[in-house]
Amino acid sequence: MSDLTLQNVRKVYRTKGRPEVEAVRGMTLTVRSGELVGLLGPSGCGKSTTLRMIAGLEDVTSGDILVGGRSVVGLPPQRRNIGVAFENYALYPPLTVRENIAFGLEARGVRDRDAKVAAVAERIGLTDILDAMPAGLSSGQKQRVALARAVVREPDVLLLDEPLSHLDAAERDTTRRELRHLQQELNYTTILVTHDQEEALSLADRVVVMNDGVVQQVGTPDEVYDDPANLFVAQFVGEPAMNLVDGVADGGKVRLSAEVVVPVPVERAKGEVVLGVRPEDVLITEPEKADVTGVLVVYEDLLEYGLATIALPGVEQRVVAQTPPGMSLHPGDETPLALQRERTYVFDKRTGERVR
């Protein structure tokens, strides 16, 4: 397998009579051989454009893309030895599963096509449906066929474009585990594009969080979740979402309202800030141990855990606390809360950057 390197890659769309659109803004990234890196972000953030530039389906405005140390910018897709599994599967309806998998090999005049197709089909679990037509396949089976077609060519780099987006919940869980097992077994250098944070955090060795064409943070799933670089990453990564409350910081404390002041682990924070704390780090506690006391608005028992929504005195934003399941809580109850201080984050309100 080969390293994949992006060096200050930009993509600008120019249409006559319209303003330029800079879809990717100077992206620099190295994906190590055998590593799976997830590009995570909302729709329109530039992740799919990045994938298409790597594949050769979009021209690069500036910058360079190297596979195994060799620039592929300017090479047509068929000469890059990059496998792509598309979001919509892109299967040929008149062809059988076997013919779909072999299509690229046949176009390139590869010998031993039948043996290669049979080997990949067995590994991915498609042997029993090789003679079936795409119209008769489930979404999960179509996704596996698209994956088989991408890997049968033994690519240097494998690109996965929203591979689980069209699957139902049960198929998504099963296919996600199969996909990770297969990638680890085959050891392909892999880019996964997704807007689904669960998909990225569970599959990827490292996650690249993108917004508006800019890389916001690169790190392991734990680093991105536990150590967000800025307000966007804090907002976007995590379910339930991080609590974010406006306040004013001074000397290791943040004032959320005239009645509410909470301690934070950042002494140098000053002025207008946003306080961030994840619901699992907001604990319902005894009054004498509380950092703040609020009033319960609603309690949701989700069987695996509970979510308590609490209004704090004089604070516009409500706070959500994650609880063990089955707690007896009622709207209107006074609710004392303790914040896990070492997992309480402070962000500069103007720039959105983390204050450390």
N, C-alpha and C positions, 0 to 999 in steps of 0.2 A: 504494500500500500504506500501512498504518497502523502506528504504534507500538502496542505492547501494554504496559500498566502494571498491576502488581499492587501494591496499597498495604496492607501489614499484614494480609494475607488469612488468616483463620482458618476452620477447619472442625471443628466439634465434633459428634459423633454422640451423641445422647441416647436411651437406650432405658429404658423404665420397669422398675425393679427391677435395673438394671445400672449399673455405674460409667460415667461419661462417657468417651468416647474422643476425644482431640484428634488428629485425623488430619493437620492442617496447622496449624503454630504460627507465625502472624505472618509470612507470606512477603511479602517486598518485592522486586520485580524489574521491570526495564524491558527489553523486547525491542525493539530499534530496527527501523524499517521495512526490510524485506527481509532481516533477519537470521534465521538458523536457530540456535535455542538448544535444547540437549539437556537434559532433566531425567533425571538418572542416579541410580540408587539401587537397593537391594534391594527385594524384595517387601514391601509394607506400609509403605514410607517416606513415602507421601503424594503421589507423583508423578502417579498416575492420578487421584486425587481432585482434585488441582490442575487437571488437564486438564478434568475433568468440570465443575468450577466455571466455568472459562473458557467452556466450551461452553454452559453453562446447564442442564446435566443434574443438577447438585447445587446446592442453595442455599448461599450464603455466610453463615457464622455472623456474621462481622464483617469489616470492611475493605472495600476497593473494587477493582473491575476496570475499567480504562478502555481502550477501543479508539479510537485516533485522538483521544484527549483527552476522549472521551465515556463516561460510566459506563454499563456494560451490566448491572450488578447489578439484578435485578428484571425484566429483559426476558426473554421466553420465547426458547428456542433459535432459532426460525425468524426472529426479528427481530434477531438479533445479526450476521448475515452472517459466520458463522464456519464454515469447512469442517472436517469431521472424517473421517479415515480410521481405522476401528476395527481393533483387533487381530484380531477374528474375521471381518473383511470386511463382515458384516451385509448380504449381498446377498439379494435376493428371489428364491427358487428358481423361481417360475413365470414370471419376466420374463427377457427376453433381456438381453444385455449392453447393447445400445442403450437398452432401456427402463429398466434399472437406473440408467444414467448420467443419463437424462432425468427420472427420477422426481421429484426435488426441484424441477426447473424447472417441470414440469407442475403440481405441487402449488401453486406460487407464481404460476402463470399467465404465465410468461415467454414472450415471443414469440421467434421464430426458434430454437426449441429444436433442431430438426434440424441447423441450421448450427452451433450451439454444440457439440452432441454430436460432430458430424463433425470439427470443428476440434480438440477435445480428444483424441478417439480417434486422430487422425493424429499428434498431438504425443507421445502416450504409447505409441503402437504397438499400438493395438487395432482398427484399421480392418478387418483381416481376420476378426475374430471378433465383430463387432457383432451378428450374428444368432445367435450361439451361446448356449446356456443355461449357467448357472453350474455345474451338475453336471458338465459336460464340460470344465471349465477346470482347469489346473494351479494350484498354490498361488500361483505367481508371477503368473499371469494374473489370478487373483482379486484379488490385492493391487493390481495396476495398475487394475483396474475400480473398486475402492474408492477409489483415489486420484483417478481420473478423475471419479468422482461428487462427490468433495469439491471439486475445483478448477473444475468446469464452472460453478459458480455465481459464479465470480470473487470469492472471499471476501476480506475484509480481513485475516483471520488464518487460517492453516492449522494444524490440530492432527493429529499423527501418533501414534497409540497403538500402540507395539510393532510397527511396520510390517513387520519382517523376522522376527518370532519363529517363524512357522510354515513358513519356507522352509528347504530343505536348504542345505548349504554352498555349492554351486555357484550356486544361485538367489539366495542371500543376497548373495554377492559382486557378481553382475551387477546385481541390483535396487538394491543400495546405491549403486553408481556411477550408475545411471540416475536414482535419486531425487535425488542431489545435483546432477546436471546439470540436471534438470528444475526443482528449486527455485531454482537460480542463474539459469536462463533466464527463469522466470516472476517471480522476485524477490518471492515471497510472504514475509510475516512468518510464521515457522513455529516451532512448539513440537514437539519430538520427545520422546516419552516412551519410555524404554528401561531395561532392567536390564543390557544388553550394553555393556560399556565400549568394545569395538572399534567398535561402531556409533556410539556417542556421539562418540568421539574422532575418527573419520574423517569424520563428516557435519557436526558442529556447528561454527559459528563460535565459540560460547562454550558451556561446560558448567556446569550447576548440579548439584552433588552434594548429594543429600538423604539424611537418615537420621532416622527417628522423627519425621517431620513438620517437621524443621528443616533449613534450608539450611546446609550445612557449608562450602561454598566455591563461588564463582562466578569463572570465568576462562576463558581460551582453553584448548584442549586441552593445549598446551605448558605453560601455567602450572599447570594442575591436576596434570599428570604430574610436572613438574620442580620444583614449588614447593608441595607439599601443605601445607595450612593446619593440619592436625591428624592425629591417629593414624588416625581413621576413613578419611579421604581416602587416606592412605598405604596402608592395608590394602586398600581397595576398588578403587583405580585402579592398573592395571598388571598385565601378564601376561608372564612369571611374576611372582608376587606379591613385593612388597618383603620383604627380610629384616628382621625385627624382633626385637631381642635386648634383654632386660632388663639394666640395669647401674646403676652409680653414677657420677655425673659430678662432676668437680672440676678447675678450672683448665685447661680445654681438652683434657681426657682423660676417657675413660669406661672404668671398670673393669668388665669383663664377668665375671670370675672372679678367683681369687687369682693365676692364671697369665697372664691375658689383659688387657692394657690397650691401648686404641687411641686415637690422636689424633682430635679432632673440631674443626671450624671454629667452635665456639661457646665462647668463654671464660667466659661468665657462667652456663653450665649448672651446677647444683648439685643434689646429692641423687639420689633415685631417678628414673631416666629410662628411656626406651626408645630404643635406637639403631636407626636405619633406614638401609638401603642397598640399592639395587636390584641384582639379580643381574648386570646388565651392568656395574655399577660395582665388582664384586668381581673382581679380576684374579689369576689364577694367575701367579706371578712367580718370580724368582730368590730364594734364601734371604736374601741380603744386602739385598734391596729390600723384604722382607716386613714388614707390620705385625703379622702373626700367622701361626702355622703350625698347621694342623690335620691330621686324618686323613681321607682320602677314604672315604666310606661307599658311595656308588654313583655311577656315571657314566652318563648317558643321552645317546646320540647321536641327535638329532632331525633329522638331515640338514642343516637350515638352520643349526643351531647345536647346541651341547651344553650339558648342565646337570650340574654336579658338586655333589653334596651332601656337605658336609664337617662333621665334628664337631670343635669347638674344645675345648681342655683345660678341664675344669671348667664348661663352658657347657651348659645344658640344651637350648636351642634350636639346631638345626642351621642352617648357613648354606649358601645355594645360590649358586654362581658360574656365570655364563654364559660359555661358551668358544666358540672357533671349532669347526666340525664336524670330526669325525675324529681328535680328540686321543687319544693312547694313555695312558689313565689306568686304574688298577686299584684296587679296594677294598683299604684298608690302606696305600696310599701316603701318605707324608708330603707335605702340600700347602701350600707357602708362599703366603700371600695378601696382596695390597696393596689397600687401599680407596681409591677416588677421594675424596680428602678434601673437595673442594668440593661433592661430591654425597652427602655423608654427613649424615644428618639426626638431630636430637635432639628427642625429645618428652617433655614432662612426664608421668610415669607416672600421677599422680593425676588431672590434668585432661584429658590427651590432647592438649593444645595444643602446637604447635611452639615450641621455644625457639630464638630467633634471636639 
